[in-house]
Amino acid sequence: MRSKVDSTMHPLAATPWSIRVKGSGYGPVLVPLLGAILLVLGEWRTGFLRLTSETPLVMLTLVSYLSGSLLFILYLAQRERLLERLALLVCSLGLGLNLAAWGIRWVITGTVPLSNLYDTALIFAAGTTLSALVVSARYHQKIIGAVTLPVATLLVVWAVLYGGEVVDLPPVLRSTWRPIHVGLAMSGYAVAALSCISALLYLLKDGVAIEAVGLPAMLFVVGAYAFVSGGAVVTDGSFTLPVSIHGARVPLDAARTEFLRATIPYVGRIFQLAFGLAVIAAGAFLGYVVAGKDIFKRIGHGVVRGALIVEAVGLGLLFFQMSRVSSVVAWLDPQQRGLLSDQWVQRVGAQMNVQFHSDPIAAVAVTTACGLTAFIAFFGWRGDQVIQALPSPRALDNLTYRAVTVAFPLLTLMVITGAVWANESWGRYWGWDPKETWALITWLIYGAYLHMRITHGWKGRRSALFAVLGFVAVLFTYLGVSFILPGLHSYA
């Protein structure tokens, strides 16, 4: 007699809504949620923590996520059960601290913190971690957390580099629709991140070579270093950041098209070397994909490991010098320095500083480049072990599908509430602002994914590539539009 459920089938491979889960597995999800709520409520009612800023909690979150990522990496390399449990515990602790930091900021500022990259990156990171923990609890697949937690770590790094300055929004944007719209967006983005990660893992499990994944990753690294500092990293080996005084950049012309910049010593040359290594790695991976010769594979992974070391040195030197500089005047671009009067420089020189807050795209570009390099380096080192530990391709394909079925309604509500908010603020529902346009493009990609899957039965690699493309659109909508393309959403 045929059994109702095949006990050998992986949980994710069962029908979408037929899986029963033991409630005890949700402890790593529920405990940090409850702890964060109690901590925030306690601070709101009694002020027992006496915090004037959420920064200590944010830094503890970053430490927890970094530690959890390291423990997960060690677990994947050694397969020790204790490391897995410690990683899950630290990940859960990080989620609690992350949510508590965001909630404490709400208590301190008196407004829902969803106004800029700092605010949204914190809740984006929390949502991504929460999604991974839910999947780990529901399907007993801790490896999803192992790959997702570094993404959350990167988001918190972006928040820290951007800085936690409280932003006063223009009166026209102060609406009850703001937290609803942005909250839906961040929730949808977090689940979309999970769908992208599971899609990438599917591709690797299905036999796609890590070198084929490494090729676009290295091309992104090449583009990142070619883009930052206006291309100066590539052309003359200099890495610059805008100079700010009291948090505001210093314009050099009336049109505010050029701003005073400082050149961070030695960093540009190091990043120039990283750029060159990324070009070589991309070429080697391309050679392997086209010709299939192992020599290209060995060269590519060897160069990637070297690039990771170079990037780590460059980032370390950058942060060290920014934290130790006594006078930014010595770093000013010589040509720009000639446009400034000596009296003005002497008067305000001590107030000059350099921060990533003034150039968030540079912060995102260099840290993401380092993160992608680390990802490819790790999979080149321990990829076979990780791939063997993954669920079946069918299970990962189903997980991607389910994540998209959650993300798509959230993105739909994001678009709808954004239109309602726009009508309230600007008197029209839609104006083809760059953010609106790219939000629609993102929504259409995920809509096409579901349409092709449900109507035409698309599964496997085509479906996975759609999910990855969707998250690329998410990231551009979230970051690229806000800081590259001018528009009404540039404040975000």
C-alpha positions in Angstrom: 0.0 0.0 0.0 1.4 3.4 -1.0 2.2 5.7 2.0 0.9 9.2 2.1 4.2 10.8 2.6 7.6 9.5 1.4 9.7 9.6 4.5 12.9 9.7 2.5 11.8 12.9 0.7 13.5 16.1 1.9 11.0 18.4 3.6 11.4 21.1 1.0 10.5 18.7 -1.7 7.1 18.0 -0.3 4.0 19.9 -1.5 4.2 23.5 -0.6 1.8 23.6 2.3 1.8 20.0 3.6 4.8 20.1 5.9 4.3 19.8 9.6 6.9 21.3 11.9 7.7 20.8 15.5 7.1 24.0 17.4 10.3 23.6 19.4 12.4 24.3 16.3 11.3 27.9 16.4 13.2 28.8 19.6 16.0 30.6 17.7 13.3 32.7 16.0 10.9 33.4 18.9 13.4 34.1 21.7 15.2 37.0 20.0 11.9 38.5 18.8 10.5 38.3 22.4 13.8 39.5 23.9 14.0 42.5 21.6 10.4 43.5 22.3 10.8 43.3 26.0 14.1 45.3 25.8 12.6 48.0 23.7 9.4 48.2 25.9 11.5 48.3 29.0 13.6 51.2 27.7 10.5 53.0 26.5 8.7 52.8 29.8 11.6 52.9 32.4 14.8 54.0 30.5 16.7 51.4 32.5 19.4 51.1 29.9 20.0 54.9 30.0 20.9 54.8 26.3 21.3 58.1 24.4 22.1 56.2 21.1 21.5 52.8 19.7 25.1 52.6 18.4 26.4 50.2 21.1 23.6 47.7 20.2 24.4 48.2 16.5 28.1 47.4 17.1 27.2 44.3 19.2 24.9 43.3 16.3 27.8 43.6 13.9 30.1 41.6 16.2 27.4 38.9 16.6 26.8 38.6 12.8 30.5 38.5 12.1 31.1 35.9 14.7 28.1 33.9 13.5 29.4 34.0 10.0 32.8 32.8 11.0 31.3 30.0 13.1 29.2 28.9 10.2 32.2 28.9 7.9 34.1 26.8 10.4 31.2 24.5 10.6 31.0 24.1 6.8 34.7 23.3 6.8 34.8 20.9 9.7 31.2 19.7 10.1 31.4 19.8 13.9 27.9 19.7 15.5 29.0 22.1 18.3 30.1 24.7 15.8 26.7 24.5 14.1 24.9 25.0 17.4 27.1 27.9 18.4 26.7 29.6 15.0 22.9 29.3 15.3 23.0 30.7 18.9 25.1 33.7 17.9 23.0 34.3 14.8 19.9 34.3 17.0 21.6 36.7 19.5 22.5 39.0 16.6 18.9 39.1 15.4 17.7 40.1 18.9 20.4 42.8 19.1 19.6 44.0 15.6 15.8 44.4 16.3 16.5 45.9 19.7 18.9 48.5 18.2 16.3 49.5 15.6 13.6 49.6 18.3 15.7 51.7 20.7 16.4 54.2 17.8 12.6 54.5 17.5 12.3 55.2 21.2 15.1 57.8 21.2 14.0 59.6 18.0 10.3 59.4 18.6 9.7 58.4 15.0 9.7 55.2 13.0 13.3 54.9 11.8 12.8 54.3 8.1 14.2 57.5 6.7 17.7 56.7 5.2 20.2 54.0 4.4 21.2 53.6 8.0 17.6 52.9 9.2 16.6 50.7 6.3 19.8 48.7 6.2 19.3 47.8 9.9 15.8 46.5 9.3 16.8 44.9 6.0 19.5 43.0 7.8 17.1 41.9 10.5 14.5 40.8 8.0 17.1 38.8 6.1 18.4 37.1 9.2 14.8 36.4 10.4 13.9 34.8 7.0 17.0 32.6 7.2 16.2 31.5 10.8 12.6 30.7 9.8 13.8 28.5 7.0 16.4 26.9 9.2 13.7 26.1 11.8 11.1 25.0 9.4 13.2 22.7 7.2 16.2 22.0 9.5 18.6 23.4 7.0 21.2 25.5 8.9 23.3 25.8 5.8 20.8 28.4 4.5 21.8 30.6 7.5 25.4 29.9 6.8 25.1 31.6 3.5 22.6 34.3 4.4 24.2 35.6 7.6 27.2 37.2 5.7 24.6 39.1 3.6 23.0 40.5 6.8 26.5 41.3 8.1 27.2 43.3 4.9 24.0 45.3 5.4 24.9 46.2 8.9 28.4 47.3 7.7 26.7 49.6 5.2 24.6 51.0 8.0 27.6 51.6 10.2 29.6 53.3 7.4 26.7 55.5 6.5 26.3 56.7 10.1 23.3 57.1 12.4 22.6 60.8 12.0 18.9 61.5 12.5 17.3 62.8 9.3 14.5 65.4 9.4 12.3 64.6 6.4 10.6 67.5 4.6 7.0 68.1 5.8 5.6 66.8 2.5 7.0 63.4 3.2 5.8 63.1 6.8 2.9 60.7 6.5 1.5 57.6 8.1 2.0 55.9 4.8 5.8 56.3 5.0 6.5 53.5 7.6 3.9 51.3 5.9 5.4 51.7 2.5 9.0 51.5 3.5 8.3 48.6 6.0 6.7 46.6 3.2 9.6 47.4 0.9 12.2 46.2 3.4 10.2 43.0 4.2 9.9 42.2 0.5 13.6 42.9 -0.1 14.6 40.6 2.8 12.6 37.7 1.5 13.9 38.4 -2.0 17.4 38.2 -0.7 16.6 34.7 0.6 15.2 33.7 -2.8 18.3 34.9 -4.5 20.6 32.9 -2.1 18.5 29.7 -2.5 18.6 30.2 -6.3 22.4 30.6 -6.3 22.7 27.5 -4.1 20.4 25.6 -6.5 22.6 26.5 -9.4 25.7 25.2 -7.6 23.9 22.1 -6.5 22.6 21.5 -10.0 26.2 21.4 -11.3 26.9 25.0 -12.4 30.6 25.5 -11.8 31.6 28.0 -9.2 33.8 29.5 -11.9 30.7 30.3 -13.9 29.3 32.1 -10.8 32.6 33.7 -10.1 32.8 35.3 -13.6 30.0 37.8 -13.1 31.1 38.3 -9.5 34.6 39.3 -10.5 33.1 41.5 -13.3 31.2 43.3 -10.6 34.4 43.8 -8.6 36.1 45.2 -11.7 33.2 47.6 -12.2 33.1 48.6 -8.6 36.7 49.7 -8.5 36.4 51.3 -11.9 33.4 53.3 -10.7 34.4 54.6 -7.3 36.3 57.9 -7.0 35.2 58.8 -10.5 37.5 56.1 -12.0 40.6 57.6 -10.3 41.4 54.2 -8.7 42.0 52.7 -12.1 43.5 55.7 -13.9 45.9 57.1 -11.4 45.7 54.8 -8.3 44.0 57.3 -6.0 41.0 56.7 -3.7 39.1 59.9 -2.7 36.2 60.7 -0.5 34.2 63.9 -0.2 35.2 66.3 2.5 32.4 67.3 4.9 32.0 70.1 7.4 29.4 69.6 10.1 28.0 66.7 8.0 27.6 68.7 4.8 29.8 68.3 1.7 31.7 71.3 0.4 30.7 72.4 -3.1 33.3 74.0 -5.3 30.8 75.5 -7.9 27.5 77.3 -7.8 25.8 74.4 -9.6 27.0 71.9 -6.9 28.4 69.5 -9.5 31.9 69.3 -8.0 32.7 68.9 -4.3 35.9 69.1 -2.3 37.6 65.7 -2.0 40.4 64.2 0.0 42.8 61.5 -1.3 43.4 58.7 1.3 47.1 57.9 1.1 48.1 54.5 -0.3 44.6 53.1 -0.4 44.1 53.9 -4.1 47.2 52.0 -5.1 46.1 48.9 -3.2 42.6 49.0 -4.7 44.2 49.5 -8.1 46.1 46.2 -7.5 42.8 44.6 -6.4 41.2 45.8 -9.7 44.0 44.3 -11.7 43.7 41.0 -9.9 39.9 41.0 -10.4 40.5 41.5 -14.2 42.9 38.5 -14.3 40.5 36.3 -12.2 37.6 37.2 -14.5 39.7 36.4 -17.5 40.8 33.1 -16.0 37.2 32.1 -15.1 36.1 33.0 -18.6 38.8 30.8 -20.0 37.7 27.9 -17.9 34.0 28.3 -18.8 34.8 28.5 -22.5 37.7 26.0 -22.8 37.2 23.8 -19.7 40.9 23.6 -18.9 41.9 23.2 -15.3 44.8 25.6 -15.6 42.4 28.5 -15.9 40.5 27.2 -12.9 43.6 27.1 -10.7 44.8 30.5 -11.8 41.4 32.0 -11.2 41.0 30.8 -7.7 44.6 31.5 -6.8 44.2 35.1 -8.0 40.9 35.5 -6.2 42.6 34.5 -2.9 45.3 37.0 -3.6 42.7 39.7 -4.4 40.9 39.0 -1.1 44.1 39.6 0.9 44.8 42.8 -1.0 41.2 44.1 -0.5 41.3 43.3 3.2 44.6 45.2 3.5 43.1 48.1 1.6 40.0 48.3 3.7 41.9 47.9 6.9 44.3 50.7 6.0 41.4 52.9 4.8 39.5 52.6 8.1 42.7 52.9 10.2 43.7 56.2 8.5 40.2 57.7 8.6 40.1 57.0 12.4 43.6 58.4 13.1 43.8 61.4 10.8 44.4 64.7 12.8 44.0 67.1 9.8 42.2 66.4 6.5 43.8 69.5 4.9 47.0 67.5 4.1 44.8 65.0 2.1 43.1 67.7 -0.1 43.4 67.3 -3.8 46.2 69.7 -4.9 44.2 71.1 -7.8 41.1 71.7 -5.7 43.3 73.1 -2.9 44.4 75.8 -5.3 40.8 77.0 -5.6 40.5 77.7 -1.9 41.9 80.7 -0.1 44.5 80.1 2.6 42.4 82.1 5.1 39.3 80.0 4.6 41.3 76.7 4.9 42.9 78.0 8.1 39.5 78.9 9.6 37.6 75.7 8.8 40.4 73.2 8.3 40.1 71.7 11.8 36.4 71.1 11.1 37.0 69.1 8.0 36.5 65.3 8.0 36.0 62.4 5.7 33.2 60.0 6.1 31.6 57.3 4.0 28.3 59.1 4.8 29.2 61.6 2.1 29.8 58.9 -0.5 27.6 55.9 0.4 28.0 54.3 -3.0 31.8 54.1 -2.5 31.1 52.4 0.9 28.7 49.9 -0.7 31.0 49.3 -3.8 34.2 48.5 -1.9 32.6 46.4 0.8 30.4 44.5 -1.6 33.5 43.9 -3.8 35.3 42.4 -0.8 32.3 40.4 0.2 31.9 38.8 -3.3 35.6 38.1 -3.5 35.4 36.3 -0.1 32.4 34.3 -1.3 34.2 33.1 -4.4 37.4 32.4 -2.4 35.5 30.3 0.1 33.6 28.3 -2.5 36.8 27.7 -4.4 38.4 26.4 -1.1 35.5 24.4 0.4 32.9 24.4 -2.4 32.6 20.7 -2.8 31.9 20.1 0.9 29.3 22.9 1.0 27.6 21.6 -2.2 27.4 18.1 -0.8 25.7 19.3 2.4 23.0 21.2 0.4 19.5 19.9 0.1 18.5 18.4 -3.3 18.1 20.7 -6.3 14.4 20.1 -6.2 14.3 21.2 -2.6 16.2 24.4 -3.3 14.1 25.1 -6.3 11.0 24.8 -4.2 12.4 27.1 -1.5 13.2 29.7 -4.1 9.6 29.5 -5.4 8.1 29.8 -2.0 10.3 32.8 -1.1 9.2 34.5 -4.3 5.5 33.8 -3.5 6.1 35.7 -0.2 8.2 38.5 -1.7 5.9 39.2 -4.6 2.7 40.2 -2.6 4.9 42.4 -0.3 6.4 44.1 -3.4 2.9 44.5 -4.8 1.7 46.2 -1.6 4.9 48.3 -1.6 4.0 49.7 -5.1 0.4 50.3 -4.1 1.1 52.1 -0.8 3.9 54.1 -2.5 1.4 55.3 -5.1 -1.1 56.3 -2.3 1.6 58.1 -0.4 2.8 59.9 -3.6 -0.8 61.1 -4.2 -1.0 62.4 -0.7 2.4 64.1 -0.9 2.6 65.3 -4.5 -0.9 65.1 -5.7 -0.4 62.3 -8.2 -0.2 58.5 -7.9 2.5 57.9 -10.5 5.1 60.2 -12.0 7.8 57.9 -13.4 10.3 59.0 -10.9 13.4 56.7 -11.2 12.6 54.9 -7.9 9.0 54.3 -9.1 10.2 53.1 -12.4 12.7 50.6 -11.0 10.3 49.4 -8.3 7.9 48.6 -11.2 10.7 46.8 -13.1 11.5 44.8 -10.0 7.8 43.9 -9.5 7.5 42.9 -13.2 10.5 40.6 -12.9 9.1 38.7 -10.0 5.7 38.7 -11.6 7.2 37.2 -14.7 9.0 34.6 -12.6 5.7 33.5 -11.1 3.8 33.6 -14.4 6.4 31.5 -16.2 6.6 29.0 -13.4 2.8 28.6 -12.8 1.6 28.9 -16.4 4.5 27.4 -18.4 6.1 25.2 -15.8 9.5 26.9 -15.7 11.7 25.3 -13.1 15.4 24.6 -12.7 18.1 26.9 -14.0 15.9 29.3 -15.9 13.8 29.9 -12.9 16.8 30.3 -10.6 18.4 32.9 -13.0 15.1 34.8 -12.9 15.2 34.9 -9.1 18.8 36.2 -9.1 18.0 38.8 -11.7 15.1 39.9 -9.5 17.3 40.5 -6.6 19.8 42.4 -8.7 16.9 44.7 -9.6 16.0 45.0 -5.9 19.5 46.1 -5.0 19.6 48.7 -7.8 16.2 50.0 -6.7 17.3 50.1 -3.1 20.8 51.7 -3.6 21.5 52.7 -7.2 18.4 54.8 -7.7 18.7 56.6 -4.4 22.3 57.6 -4.7 23.1 57.6 -8.5 19.9 58.7 -10.3 18.4 62.1 -9.4 14.8 62.1 -8.3 12.3 62.6 -5.6 13.6 59.5 -3.7 17.2 60.8 -3.5 16.8 61.5 0.2 16.6 57.8 0.9 
